[in-house]
Amino acid sequence: MMENITTVGRRKEAIARVYLSSGKGQVLINGKPITEYFPGLVLQKQYSRPLEITDTVGKYTISVKVGGGGQASQLDAVIHGIARAIARIDAASRTALKREGFLTRDPRVKERRKYGLAQKARAKKQSPKR
């Protein structure tokens, strides 16, 4: 019997706290089934990729608390957290997950706004000459 594993997955502003324990393969996100939280076949295929690669589909019960960011960022944060949890349980699966890029946090975040410019990070003020 394994103990509960807690990991964190991040993407942009989204943070997912993943709790993984041995069970029937149930995945809950913020108290809802994952099919309800991320509707659509494309999204459901994406979140199950780390489980498929390591042949652990249906072996673990996964509970996730996710917040911040948008739907795509939250999904990527959940995937990152699940992959990190599986890598902590089974060191042999780490290489397969790393090869697929699930253990690497995506460093791309929104650029900060610079003072003295227009509203966006790289936008310049409009010239008054006409």
RODOSE-405399 format. One record per residue: residue number from 1; y, x, z of N, C-alpha, C, O, CB in turn. Coordinates in steps of 0.05 Angstrom, whole numbers, plus 5000, padded with zeros to 4 digits. Each point is the difference from the previous one (the first is absolute). Glycine has a CB too. Example, Ala and Ser with C-alpha at 12.3 -4.5 7.8 and 13.67 -1.06 7.14 Angstrom:
RODOSE-405399
1; 4886; 5264; 5156; 5024; 4982; 5000; 5024; 5018; 5000; 5000; 5021; 5013; 4977; 4941; 5012
2; 5044; 5031; 4961; 5024; 5016; 5001; 5022; 4985; 5014; 5022; 5010; 5004; 4965; 5014; 4953
***
This chain:
RODOSE-405399
1; 4976; 5017; 5000; 5024; 4983; 5000; 5025; 5018; 5000; 5003; 5018; 5017; 4972; 4945; 5008
2; 5043; 5032; 4956; 5024; 5016; 4999; 5023; 4987; 5015; 5000; 4975; 5005; 4985; 5042; 4950
3; 5034; 4999; 5053; 5023; 4990; 5014; 5020; 4989; 4980; 4997; 5005; 4976; 4995; 5027; 5062
4; 5028; 4955; 4971; 5021; 4990; 4982; 5017; 5023; 4991; 5008; 5017; 5016; 4992; 4938; 5008
5; 5007; 5045; 4951; 5017; 5020; 4988; 5027; 4987; 4994; 5001; 4979; 4988; 4959; 5047; 4992
6; 5062; 4988; 5028; 5027; 4990; 4994; 5014; 5021; 4983; 5002; 5023; 5008; 5000; 4950; 5035
7; 5009; 5019; 4934; 5015; 5018; 4983; 5025; 4986; 4990; 5003; 4975; 5004; 4955; 5049; 4982
8; 5060; 4991; 5002; 5025; 4989; 4989; 5002; 5008; 4971; 4995; 5023; 4993; 5027; 4980; 5052
9; 4985; 4977; 4938; 5005; 5005; 4972; 5029; 4994; 4994; 5011; 4980; 5010; 4941; 5010; 4978
10; 5060; 5026; 4995; 5029; 4995; 4994; 5004; 5002; 4970; 4987; 5014; 4985; 5026; 5005; 5059
11; 5008; 4966; 4947; 5010; 5001; 4972; 5027; 4988; 5000; 5004; 4977; 5008; 4949; 5020; 4973
12; 5067; 5018; 5009; 5028; 4992; 5000; 5008; 4991; 5028; 4998; 5016; 5019; 4999; 4970; 4933
13; 5011; 4989; 5052; 5008; 4990; 5027; 4977; 4986; 5014; 5003; 4992; 5023; 5043; 5003; 4960
14; 4931; 5001; 5004; 4978; 4985; 5011; 4983; 5018; 5018; 4994; 5023; 4994; 5005; 4947; 4966
15; 4993; 5019; 5063; 4983; 5015; 5019; 4976; 4981; 5007; 5004; 4977; 5008; 5035; 5051; 5011
16; 4937; 4982; 4978; 4976; 4984; 5006; 4984; 5014; 5022; 4993; 5023; 4997; 5005; 4959; 4955
17; 4998; 5004; 5069; 4983; 5010; 5022; 4972; 4988; 4996; 4996; 4976; 5000; 5043; 5028; 5033
18; 4941; 5013; 4962; 4973; 4992; 4993; 4981; 5004; 5023; 4999; 5022; 5011; 5010; 4989; 4941
19; 4977; 4968; 5056; 4980; 5002; 5021; 4973; 4995; 4987; 4995; 4978; 4989; 5037; 5005; 5047
20; 4950; 5037; 4964; 4974; 4998; 4987; 4978; 5002; 5021; 5000; 5018; 5017; 5020; 5003; 4941
21; 4961; 4960; 5040; 4977; 5000; 5018; 4976; 4991; 4984; 5003; 4987; 4979; 5026; 5004; 5062
22; 4947; 5015; 4970; 4976; 4991; 4986; 4998; 4970; 5001; 5006; 4988; 5021; 4971; 5056; 4990
23; 5014; 4944; 4967; 4999; 4971; 4999; 4989; 4990; 4974; 4984; 5013; 4987; 5054; 4985; 5043
24; 4970; 4977; 4963; 4989; 4986; 4976; 5016; 5004; 4975; 4992; 4989; 4979; 4990; 4978; 5052
25; 5039; 5048; 4969; 5016; 5004; 4976; 5024; 4982; 4997; 5011; 4997; 4979; 4947; 5017; 5000
26; 5050; 4973; 5043; 5023; 4983; 5000; 5026; 5016; 5000; 5001; 5020; 5015; 4972; 4944; 5009
27; 5046; 5029; 4960; 5026; 5014; 4999; 5022; 4980; 5006; 5004; 4981; 4985; 4978; 5053; 4981
28; 5033; 4971; 5056; 5022; 4982; 5007; 5026; 5016; 4999; 5001; 5023; 5009; 4969; 4950; 5021
29; 5051; 5015; 4959; 5026; 5012; 4999; 5019; 4981; 5014; 5004; 4977; 4991; 4986; 5049; 4966
30; 5023; 4983; 5064; 5018; 4984; 5016; 4987; 4973; 5008; 5014; 4979; 5000; 5025; 5043; 4977
31; 4936; 4979; 5029; 4985; 4976; 5009; 4990; 4982; 4978; 4987; 4980; 5005; 5041; 5022; 5034
32; 4978; 5005; 4935; 4990; 4984; 4978; 4979; 5015; 4985; 5000; 5024; 5000; 5045; 4953; 4996
33; 4937; 5009; 4990; 4981; 5014; 4982; 5015; 5014; 4978; 5021; 4990; 4991; 4943; 4976; 5019
34; 5026; 5056; 4981; 5014; 5017; 4981; 5004; 4985; 4973; 5019; 5005; 4986; 4963; 5036; 5036
35; 4999; 4941; 4971; 5003; 4985; 4975; 5023; 4980; 5002; 5012; 4993; 4979; 4939; 5011; 5013
36; 5057; 4988; 5032; 5022; 4982; 5004; 5027; 5016; 5000; 5020; 4991; 4990; 4950; 4977; 5036
37; 5029; 5056; 4986; 5024; 5016; 5003; 5008; 5013; 4973; 5023; 5001; 4993; 4966; 5007; 5056
38; 4991; 5003; 4937; 5004; 5011; 4973; 4984; 4984; 4980; 4978; 5007; 4993; 5029; 5040; 5027
39; 5005; 4931; 4970; 4985; 4983; 4981; 4998; 5014; 4973; 5017; 5016; 4993; 4998; 4942; 5031
40; 4964; 5035; 4961; 4997; 5012; 4973; 4978; 5020; 4999; 4997; 5016; 5019; 5051; 4976; 4972
41; 4938; 5008; 4987; 4977; 5019; 4997; 5008; 5029; 4998; 4986; 5017; 5010; 4990; 4946; 4967
42; 5047; 5042; 5010; 5009; 5028; 4997; 5005; 5013; 5027; 4991; 5022; 5005; 5029; 4966; 4950
43; 4994; 4998; 5062; 5006; 5011; 5027; 4975; 5003; 5016; 4998; 5020; 5015; 5047; 4958; 4983
44; 4937; 5003; 5000; 4975; 5002; 5016; 4982; 5023; 4991; 4986; 5012; 5016; 5017; 4938; 4991
45; 4998; 5056; 4967; 4984; 5023; 4990; 5012; 5026; 5011; 4986; 5019; 5006; 5002; 4955; 4952
46; 5039; 5027; 5043; 5013; 5024; 5009; 4994; 5007; 5030; 4993; 5022; 5006; 5043; 4968; 4961
47; 4965; 4990; 5050; 4996; 5006; 5029; 4971; 5008; 5006; 4995; 5014; 5019; 5042; 4954; 4992
48; 4944; 5023; 4972; 4972; 5006; 5005; 4991; 5026; 4988; 4977; 5009; 5004; 5015; 4942; 4998
49; 5025; 5063; 4983; 4993; 5025; 4986; 4990; 5022; 5020; 4980; 5012; 4995; 5053; 4977; 4969
50; 4981; 5016; 5058; 4990; 5020; 5019; 4972; 4993; 5011; 4984; 5018; 5005; 5064; 4994; 5007
51; 4947; 4963; 4992; 4974; 4991; 5010; 4978; 5004; 4979; 4978; 5007; 5006; 5045; 4960; 5024
52; 4984; 5027; 4945; 4981; 5002; 4978; 4992; 5030; 4995; 4977; 5006; 4995; 5042; 4952; 4984
53; 5001; 5059; 5022; 4996; 5029; 4995; 4981; 5012; 5020; 4983; 5016; 4994; 5062; 4987; 4986
54; 4958; 4988; 5046; 4984; 5011; 5021; 4975; 4984; 5007; 4985; 5005; 5019; 5056; 5014; 4999
55; 4953; 4960; 4966; 4977; 4982; 5003; 4999; 4988; 5029; 4979; 5000; 5012; 4996; 5027; 4954
56; 5048; 4964; 5043; 5001; 4988; 5027; 5009; 4971; 4999; 5010; 4989; 5020; 5000; 5056; 4998
57; 4987; 4941; 4959; 5008; 4972; 4998; 4982; 4984; 5018; 4976; 5001; 4998; 5040; 5005; 4954
58; 4997; 4978; 5066; 4985; 4983; 5018; 4990; 5013; 5026; 4987; 4987; 5016; 5000; 4988; 4944
59; 5019; 5051; 5043; 4990; 5014; 5024; 5020; 4998; 5024; 4991; 5002; 5023; 4984; 5028; 4947
60; 5050; 4967; 5024; 5021; 5001; 5021; 5016; 4975; 5000; 5005; 4987; 4980; 4997; 5062; 5016
61; 5007; 4943; 5028; 5020; 4979; 5004; 5027; 5014; 5002; 5003; 5018; 5016; 4963; 4950; 5007
62; 5052; 5024; 4960; 5026; 5013; 4999; 5022; 4980; 5007; 5001; 4978; 4989; 4983; 5053; 4975
63; 5033; 4976; 5055; 5023; 4984; 5008; 5025; 5017; 4995; 5001; 5023; 5009; 4972; 4950; 5026
64; 5047; 5015; 4952; 5023; 5015; 4992; 5025; 4985; 5009; 5002; 4976; 4997; 4974; 5044; 4964
65; 5043; 4994; 5051; 5027; 4990; 5005; 5019; 5015; 4982; 5002; 5024; 5002; 4987; 4964; 5047
66; 5024; 4997; 4933; 5017; 5013; 4980; 5027; 4987; 5000; 5003; 4976; 5004; 4957; 5036; 4967
67; 5061; 5004; 5025; 5027; 4990; 5000; 5018; 5018; 4984; 4993; 5023; 4995; 5000; 4956; 5049
68; 5030; 5011; 4947; 5019; 5015; 4985; 4993; 5002; 4971; 4977; 4996; 4992; 5033; 5030; 5049
69; 5010; 4980; 4942; 4995; 5003; 4972; 4993; 4974; 4986; 5003; 4978; 5011; 4982; 5068; 4999
70; 5006; 4957; 4965; 4992; 4977; 4985; 4970; 4997; 4998; 4986; 5015; 5014; 5056; 4989; 4959
71; 4949; 4978; 5010; 4971; 4995; 4998; 4985; 5025; 4990; 4979; 5007; 5011; 5030; 4944; 4981
72; 5001; 5062; 4987; 4986; 5023; 4989; 5000; 5023; 5019; 4979; 5014; 5003; 5035; 4972; 4951
73; 5008; 5019; 5060; 5001; 5021; 5020; 4981; 4995; 5023; 4987; 5018; 5010; 5060; 4991; 4977
74; 4952; 4966; 5022; 4982; 4993; 5022; 4971; 5004; 4992; 4984; 5010; 5015; 5049; 4957; 5001
75; 4960; 5026; 4959; 4973; 5004; 4990; 4993; 5029; 5000; 4978; 5008; 5008; 5025; 4950; 4964
76; 5015; 5059; 5018; 4995; 5029; 4999; 4997; 5011; 5028; 4984; 5019; 5004; 5041; 4984; 4952
77; 4991; 4987; 5062; 4998; 5010; 5028; 4973; 4992; 5012; 4988; 5016; 5015; 5062; 4980; 4990
78; 4941; 4980; 4989; 4974; 4991; 5010; 4977; 5018; 4989; 4983; 5008; 5015; 5035; 4945; 4989
79; 4983; 5052; 4970; 4980; 5017; 4987; 5001; 5028; 5013; 4978; 5011; 5005; 5027; 4963; 4952
80; 5018; 5037; 5047; 5003; 5027; 5012; 4988; 5000; 5028; 4986; 5019; 5008; 5056; 4989; 4965
81; 4963; 4971; 5043; 4990; 4999; 5027; 4969; 4997; 5001; 4987; 5013; 5016; 5056; 4967; 4998
82; 4946; 5003; 4968; 4971; 4996; 4999; 4987; 5026; 4992; 4979; 5008; 5012; 5027; 4944; 4975
83; 5005; 5062; 4993; 4988; 5026; 4991; 5001; 5021; 5023; 4980; 5014; 5003; 5034; 4975; 4950
84; 5008; 5012; 5062; 5001; 5019; 5022; 4980; 4994; 5022; 4989; 5018; 5012; 5060; 4988; 4977
85; 4946; 4968; 5016; 4981; 4992; 5020; 4972; 5007; 4991; 4984; 5010; 5017; 5046; 4953; 4997
86; 4963; 5032; 4961; 4973; 5007; 4990; 4996; 5031; 5001; 4978; 5009; 5007; 5022; 4950; 4963
87; 5021; 5056; 5023; 4998; 5029; 5001; 4996; 5010; 5028; 4986; 5020; 5004; 5043; 4983; 4956
88; 4982; 4984; 5060; 4996; 5008; 5028; 4972; 4994; 5009; 4989; 5015; 5017; 5059; 4977; 4992
89; 4939; 4987; 4981; 4973; 4993; 5008; 4980; 5019; 4987; 4983; 5011; 5013; 5031; 4941; 4992
90; 4989; 5051; 4968; 4980; 5015; 4985; 5014; 5023; 4985; 5015; 4995; 4981; 4956; 4964; 5014
91; 5026; 5066; 5014; 5013; 5023; 4988; 4990; 5005; 4972; 5015; 5011; 4983; 4990; 5009; 5062
92; 4971; 4972; 4948; 4989; 5004; 4973; 5015; 4983; 4979; 5002; 5008; 4977; 4954; 5003; 5043
93; 5054; 4966; 4988; 5014; 4982; 4981; 5029; 5010; 4995; 5013; 4990; 4982; 4958; 4972; 5034
94; 5038; 5056; 5001; 5028; 5010; 4997; 5006; 5012; 4973; 5021; 4995; 4989; 4979; 5013; 5060
95; 4981; 5007; 4940; 5005; 5013; 4974; 5003; 4979; 4978; 5017; 5003; 4982; 4958; 5038; 5033
96; 5008; 4939; 4985; 5001; 4979; 4980; 5027; 4984; 5002; 5012; 4994; 4979; 4938; 5002; 5021
97; 5058; 4998; 5024; 5025; 4986; 5004; 5024; 5017; 4992; 5019; 4990; 4988; 4960; 4984; 5049
98; 5020; 5052; 4969; 5022; 5018; 4993; 5002; 5003; 4970; 5022; 5001; 4989; 4972; 5023; 5054
99; 4983; 4977; 4943; 4999; 5003; 4971; 5014; 4976; 4987; 5013; 5003; 4979; 4944; 5024; 5024
100; 5039; 4949; 5008; 5012; 4976; 4989; 5029; 4997; 5008; 5014; 4983; 4989; 4941; 4995; 5012
101; 5054; 5038; 5018; 5028; 5000; 5008; 5007; 4979; 5022; 5023; 4994; 5004; 4987; 5021; 4951
102; 4970; 4975; 5059; 5005; 4980; 5020; 5009; 5012; 5027; 5012; 4986; 5016; 4954; 4986; 4962
103; 5030; 5053; 5026; 5008; 5013; 5025; 5028; 5012; 4999; 5011; 5009; 5020; 4941; 5000; 4989
104; 5060; 4992; 4967; 5026; 5011; 4997; 5021; 4979; 5002; 4999; 4979; 4987; 4983; 5056; 4983
105; 5037; 4969; 5048; 5022; 4980; 5003; 5019; 5004; 4977; 5008; 5022; 4994; 4987; 4977; 5057
106; 5013; 4979; 4937; 5018; 5001; 4977; 5028; 5006; 5011; 5011; 4983; 5015; 4961; 4984; 4958
107; 5040; 5056; 5020; 5025; 5008; 5013; 5025; 4986; 4988; 5022; 5004; 5011; 4957; 5039; 4998
108; 5018; 4941; 4971; 5023; 4987; 4987; 5012; 4978; 5017; 4986; 4980; 5006; 4995; 5031; 4949
109; 5043; 4993; 5054; 5014; 4979; 5015; 5028; 4996; 4988; 5009; 5016; 4983; 4966; 4997; 5060
110; 5038; 4966; 4965; 5027; 4994; 4990; 5019; 5022; 5007; 5001; 5009; 5023; 4989; 4941; 4980
111; 5026; 5058; 4978; 5020; 5021; 5005; 5024; 4989; 5015; 5008; 4977; 4995; 4977; 5047; 4963
112; 5026; 4992; 5060; 5022; 4990; 5016; 5025; 4998; 4983; 5004; 5014; 4981; 4976; 5006; 5061
113; 5038; 4962; 4967; 5025; 4996; 4986; 5020; 5022; 5009; 5002; 5006; 5023; 4990; 4944; 4973
114; 5022; 5062; 4984; 5019; 5021; 5007; 5028; 4988; 5003; 5007; 4982; 4985; 4965; 5052; 4990
115; 5043; 4976; 5044; 5027; 4989; 5005; 5018; 5008; 4977; 4996; 5021; 4987; 4997; 4980; 5063
116; 5028; 4984; 4945; 5019; 5006; 4980; 4992; 4991; 4972; 5016; 5002; 4981; 4998; 5036; 5046
117; 4962; 4953; 4970; 4990; 4991; 4974; 4999; 4969; 4999; 5011; 4987; 5019; 4962; 5055; 4975
118; 5016; 4947; 4986; 4998; 4971; 4998; 4977; 4990; 5019; 4993; 5015; 5018; 5024; 4986; 4934
119; 4973; 4976; 5043; 4981; 4988; 5019; 4972; 5013; 5000; 4987; 5000; 5021; 5038; 4958; 4973
120; 4966; 5052; 4984; 4973; 5011; 4999; 5000; 5030; 5005; 5021; 5012; 5003; 4967; 4953; 4964
121; 4988; 5047; 5035; 4997; 5028; 5008; 5012; 5019; 4979; 5012; 5020; 5007; 4947; 4968; 5018
122; 5038; 5006; 4949; 5009; 5018; 4979; 5023; 4988; 4983; 5009; 5013; 4982; 4946; 5007; 5018
123; 5053; 4955; 5006; 5020; 4987; 4984; 5027; 5014; 5005; 5006; 5007; 5023; 4969; 4949; 4979
124; 5041; 5046; 4977; 5027; 5012; 5002; 5021; 4978; 4998; 4995; 4979; 4988; 4988; 5065; 4992
125; 5040; 4961; 5032; 5022; 4981; 4999; 5009; 4998; 4971; 5000; 5020; 4985; 5014; 4989; 5062
126; 4995; 4967; 4945; 5009; 4996; 4973; 5028; 5012; 4996; 5017; 4997; 5018; 4955; 4961; 4978
127; 5032; 5054; 4982; 5026; 5013; 4994; 5021; 4978; 4993; 4994; 4982; 4985; 4982; 5060; 4999
128; 5048; 4960; 5027; 5020; 4979; 4994; 5015; 5004; 4974; 5016; 4983; 4993; 4989; 5013; 5056
129; 4990; 5026; 4936; 5014; 5005; 4976; 4992; 4982; 4977; 4977; 4998; 4993; 5027; 5049; 5021
130; 5016; 4939; 4975; 4995; 4983; 4976; 5024; 4998; 4984; 5000; 4987; 4979; 4966; 4987; 5045
***
